[in-house]
Amino acid sequence: MRKFRKAFSMLVAIFVIMMLSIVASYIFYASSSIAKEGPIQYQREQAMLLARSYTEYAVLAISGNNRNIKCLNSIKANIGNNPDIGQGYKVEVEITYIGNAKYLPLTCTNVAVRLNNNDVDALSVIIDVYVRYRDLSNPNLYNGKQNLVPWITYHKRSLQKIWKSIMRLQW
């Protein structure tokens, strides 16, 4: 009967060691996947913040722009050293106008709706912001094969009203 107890103890010990090794391998797997997701989440958050700030910048640029001379249709910028090799972001802003025709010159090409109604005394804009970046975790980025790394694009669209007081100052 004693021999049976020794064998049972050995089986329990092997089972406990196997369970601990499974738990340890899961912990290593989870920590490596978390470490891999960190830069991806960071880049996405940066893109979201850039899209928000460029939306506000576009509203300021529209407000400061004299639309009698030239319509502001787009804004382009590179953030960082070289976005083509993954060191930064490319930002493109497209601006489309909606509103009363008296606030828009005829030369303005990005107009969704040109209202001639005097009841609507406002000007609004649709602002599309595209933030493009390359995935830092892609190994082709560091092997000189940047063209094989696809661009990741974050898009934000918003409708912004340009205030009447700003429009009256310009006209």
Secondary structure, DSSP 8 states (H G I E B T S, - for coil): -HHHHHHHHHHHHHHHHHHHHHHHHHHHHHHHHHHHHHHHHHHHHHHHHHHHHHHHHHHHHHHHS-TTT----EEEEEEEEEGGGTEEEEEEEEEEEEEEGGGS-TT---EEEEE--TT---EEEEEEEEEEEE-TT-GGGTTT-GGGS-EEEEEEEEEEEE-HHHHHHH-
